[in-house]
């Protein structure tokens, strides 16, 4: 009988030891998992946060605390955005909380883009990716959010967009940009008291010059003439384009036809006075331009019609001596 009791006690002790061992393993694994998640969270360079269903922060990573709010995590946990007026202006806090409420009202995922005033005084663009969390009963208990900084990506995209609209050689806008800008300016002309002007500028005898002195010298002239044109178009509403080859286009506003003619003639004279080249045999070659100018009084005219009129005026200038402007009010 005693042997049976001793055996039962031994088995019970062994069982308890096994339980303690399993508990120790579970505790160790839990600690390791907690450490892993903590290290992972704070290693992620993107701001991450967790709020309960009342909008109160329950956790966040170092990136969120340091980059977004600029205060220790201990001062963020157990507070809502409205409790942090020194870090988040009240109106912005209300905007973000409205976005949270919309997500709580319609559980699932939410994505949006917003500009954020960061703790380092920079304004950055973030994509917000948020998702609701539920308990075992399916009740929403909070949300998790991650903020992805897309500021550099947006700048790169803007740079690429600018490159796609810019002529690589001269730095002026290209034909693609012209084809979108001209209709926009023309449609806005009716509400603008000023007159819209369009001119086509062509370098006289450029092919002969290019053939004689070579493409590098020809490219130099193309860029030089582009700089002269751009130097006379200083207002934000002025546009200069390289339409192709040695042909440029400009769009600008003026109070009247005479004022438009005066500006384009300044460009013509600047080119004439700036560029005289001598080759090895000392034969002088002057660089001049011819211009077809259309001052648009009636915005009902189509862009294609105006372009053809300017082109016709340009060739009239070419055929009657070059280095001149022929203009028309339509």
C-alpha positions in Angstrom: 0.0 0.0 0.0 2.8 2.4 1.0 4.6 1.5 -2.2 1.5 2.4 -4.2 1.3 5.8 -2.4 5.0 6.4 -2.9 4.7 5.6 -6.6 1.6 7.9 -6.9 3.5 10.8 -5.2 6.5 10.2 -7.4 4.4 10.3 -10.5 2.7 13.5 -9.2 6.0 15.1 -8.6 7.3 14.1 -12.0 4.1 15.5 -13.6 4.5 18.8 -11.7 8.1 18.9 -12.9 7.0 18.4 -16.4 4.4 21.2 -16.0 7.0 23.5 -14.6 9.4 22.6 -17.4 6.7 23.3 -20.0 5.7 26.5 -18.3 9.3 27.5 -18.3 9.6 26.7 -22.0 6.4 28.6 -22.7 7.5 31.6 -20.6 10.9 31.6 -22.4 9.3 31.4 -25.9 6.8 34.1 -24.9 9.7 36.3 -23.8 11.6 35.6 -27.0 8.6 36.4 -29.1 7.9 39.6 -27.2 11.5 40.6 -27.6 11.4 39.7 -31.3 8.2 41.8 -31.8 9.6 44.7 -29.8 12.9 44.7 -31.6 11.2 44.3 -35.0 8.8 47.1 -34.3 11.5 49.5 -33.3 13.8 48.4 -36.2 11.2 49.3 -38.8 12.0 52.8 -40.0 8.4 53.6 -40.8 6.2 55.0 -38.0 3.9 52.4 -36.6 1.2 52.9 -34.0 -1.7 51.1 -32.2 -4.8 52.8 -30.9 -7.7 51.4 -29.0 -11.3 51.8 -30.1 -11.4 55.2 -28.2 -8.5 56.6 -30.2 -6.1 56.3 -27.3 -2.5 55.2 -28.1 -1.6 51.8 -26.6 1.7 51.3 -28.4 4.0 52.8 -31.1 7.5 52.3 -32.3 10.5 54.6 -32.0 10.1 56.0 -35.5 6.6 57.3 -34.7 7.7 58.7 -31.3 10.8 60.4 -32.6 10.0 61.4 -36.2 6.3 62.3 -35.9 5.7 63.6 -32.4 9.3 64.1 -31.2 8.6 63.0 -27.6 9.3 59.8 -25.7 6.9 56.9 -26.1 6.0 57.1 -22.4 4.4 60.5 -23.1 2.3 59.1 -26.0 0.9 55.9 -24.5 -2.5 56.2 -22.9 -3.2 59.5 -24.6 -5.2 60.5 -27.7 -4.3 63.1 -30.3 -6.4 65.7 -28.5 -4.2 65.1 -25.4 -1.1 66.2 -27.3 -1.9 69.8 -28.4 1.8 70.9 -28.3 2.7 68.2 -30.8 -0.5 68.0 -33.0 -2.6 71.1 -33.6 -6.2 70.6 -32.5 -7.6 71.0 -36.1 -5.2 68.3 -37.4 -6.0 66.0 -34.5 -9.7 66.3 -35.3 -9.0 65.5 -38.9 -7.1 62.3 -38.1 -9.6 61.3 -35.5 -12.4 61.6 -38.1 -10.5 59.3 -40.4 -10.1 56.8 -37.5 -13.9 57.0 -36.8 -14.7 56.3 -40.4 -12.5 53.2 -40.1 -14.1 52.1 -36.8 -17.6 52.6 -38.4 -16.6 50.5 -41.3 -14.1 47.9 -40.0 -11.4 46.7 -42.4 -8.6 48.5 -44.1 -8.0 52.2 -44.8 -5.5 53.9 -47.1 -4.9 57.6 -47.7 -2.2 60.1 -48.4 -1.5 63.2 -46.2 1.2 65.7 -45.5 2.5 65.7 -42.0 4.4 68.4 -40.1 7.2 66.2 -38.6 9.1 66.8 -35.3 12.2 67.9 -37.3 10.2 70.8 -38.8 10.0 69.2 -42.2 6.8 68.6 -44.1 6.6 65.1 -45.5 4.1 63.2 -47.5 3.0 59.9 -46.0 0.8 57.1 -47.1 -1.3 55.8 -44.2 -2.1 52.1 -44.1 -4.5 51.3 -41.2 -6.4 48.2 -40.3 -8.9 47.4 -37.5 -8.2 44.8 -34.8 -10.8 42.5 -33.3 -11.0 40.3 -30.2 -12.1 36.7 -30.1 -15.8 37.7 -30.3 -15.3 39.8 -33.4 -15.6 43.1 -31.5 -13.4 45.9 -32.9 -10.9 46.8 -30.1 -8.6 49.1 -32.0 -6.6 49.8 -35.1 -3.0 49.4 -36.2 -1.4 51.9 -38.5 1.8 52.2 -40.5 3.0 55.4 -42.2 5.1 55.1 -45.3 7.2 58.2 -46.2 6.7 58.8 -50.0 8.2 62.3 -50.1 11.3 61.3 -52.0 9.2 59.1 -54.3 6.9 62.0 -55.1 9.9 64.3 -55.7 11.4 61.7 -58.0 8.1 61.3 -59.9 7.8 65.1 -60.2 11.4 65.2 -61.6 10.6 62.4 -64.0 7.4 64.2 -65.1 9.4 67.4 -65.6 12.0 65.5 -67.7 9.2 64.1 -69.8 8.0 67.6 -70.6 11.4 69.2 -71.1 13.6 69.2 -74.2 16.9 67.6 -73.2 19.2 69.8 -75.2 17.8 73.3 -74.6 16.0 72.9 -71.2 12.9 74.5 -72.7 9.5 72.7 -72.5 9.0 70.2 -75.3 6.2 69.7 -77.9 4.3 67.4 -75.5 4.1 70.2 -73.0 3.1 72.7 -75.7 0.2 70.5 -76.9 -1.3 70.5 -73.4 -0.5 74.1 -72.4 -1.7 75.9 -75.5 -5.4 74.7 -75.2 -5.4 75.4 -71.4 -4.2 79.0 -71.9 -6.6 79.5 -74.8 -9.6 78.3 -72.9 -8.7 80.7 -70.1 -8.3 83.6 -72.4 -12.0 84.6 -72.3 -11.8 85.3 -68.6 -8.5 87.1 -68.9 -8.4 90.8 -69.8 -5.0 90.4 -71.4 -4.4 89.1 -74.9 -2.8 85.7 -75.5 0.0 85.7 -78.0 1.6 82.8 -79.8 4.8 83.0 -81.9 6.9 80.5 -83.8 10.6 81.4 -83.9 12.9 79.8 -86.4 16.7 80.2 -86.7 17.5 81.5 -90.2 19.6 79.2 -92.5 20.3 76.9 -89.6 20.8 73.8 -91.8 23.6 75.5 -93.7 25.2 76.7 -90.5 25.0 73.2 -89.0 26.4 71.5 -92.1 29.2 74.1 -92.3 30.3 74.2 -88.7 29.2 70.8 -87.4 26.6 69.5 -85.0 28.4 70.5 -81.8 28.4 74.1 -82.9 24.8 73.7 -84.1 23.8 72.5 -80.7 25.6 75.4 -79.1 23.5 77.8 -81.2 20.3 76.0 -80.4 20.9 76.2 -76.6 22.1 79.8 -76.9 19.0 81.0 -78.7 16.9 79.1 -76.2 18.6 81.0 -73.4 18.0 84.3 -75.1 14.3 83.5 -75.6 13.9 82.4 -72.0 15.6 85.5 -70.6 12.9 87.7 -72.1 10.0 85.5 -70.7 10.2 86.2 -67.0 6.6 86.0 -65.8 5.1 82.8 -64.5 2.5 83.0 -67.3 5.2 83.0 -70.0 6.1 79.8 -71.7 8.9 78.8 -74.1 9.0 75.6 -76.0 11.3 73.8 -78.4 8.8 72.6 -81.0 11.4 70.6 -83.0 14.7 71.1 -84.8 15.6 74.8 -84.9 12.0 75.9 -84.3 10.7 77.4 -81.0 7.3 78.4 -79.8 6.4 81.0 -77.1 3.1 81.8 -75.4 2.7 85.0 -73.4 0.1 87.7 -72.5 0.1 91.3 -73.5 -2.2 94.3 -73.2 -2.3 94.9 -76.9 -0.7 93.9 -80.2 2.0 96.5 -80.1 3.2 95.3 -76.8 3.4 91.7 -78.1 5.4 92.9 -81.1 7.8 94.9 -78.9 8.6 91.8 -76.8 9.2 89.5 -79.8 11.3 92.1 -81.5 13.5 92.3 -78.4 14.1 88.6 -78.7 15.0 89.1 -82.4 17.4 91.9 -81.7 19.0 90.0 -78.8 19.8 87.1 -81.1 21.0 89.3 -83.9 23.3 91.3 -81.6 24.7 88.4 -79.6 25.9 85.8 -82.1 28.4 86.3 -84.9 30.8 83.4 -85.6 34.0 83.2 -87.6 35.2 80.0 -89.1 38.9 79.1 -89.8 38.8 81.1 -93.0 37.4 84.1 -91.2 34.2 84.2 -93.1 31.6 85.8 -90.9 28.3 84.0 -90.3 25.5 85.9 -88.4 22.8 84.1 -86.4 19.4 85.6 -86.9 15.8 84.5 -86.4 12.5 84.9 -88.1 9.2 85.1 -86.2 5.5 84.5 -87.0 3.4 86.2 -84.3 -0.3 85.8 -83.7 -2.1 88.0 -81.2 -5.3 86.2 -80.2 -8.3 88.5 -79.8 -10.9 85.9 -80.3 -10.4 82.8 -78.2 -13.0 80.9 -80.3 -10.2 80.1 -82.7 -8.9 76.6 -82.6 -5.3 75.9 -81.6 -4.6 74.1 -84.9 -5.8 77.1 -86.8 -3.7 79.6 -84.8 -0.6 77.4 -85.2 -1.1 77.2 -88.9 -1.5 81.0 -89.1 1.7 81.6 -87.1 3.5 79.1 -89.3 2.2 80.9 -92.4 3.4 84.2 -91.0 6.8 82.7 -90.2 7.4 81.6 -93.8 6.2 85.0 -95.0 9.0 86.5 -92.9 11.4 83.9 -94.3 10.4 84.6 -97.9 10.7 88.4 -97.5 14.2 88.8 -96.2 14.5 86.8 -92.9 15.5 88.4 -89.6 12.1 89.9 -89.2 8.7 89.5 -87.6 5.3 89.2 -89.4 2.4 89.5 -87.1 -1.4 89.3 -87.2 -4.3 90.0 -84.9 -7.1 87.4 -85.1 
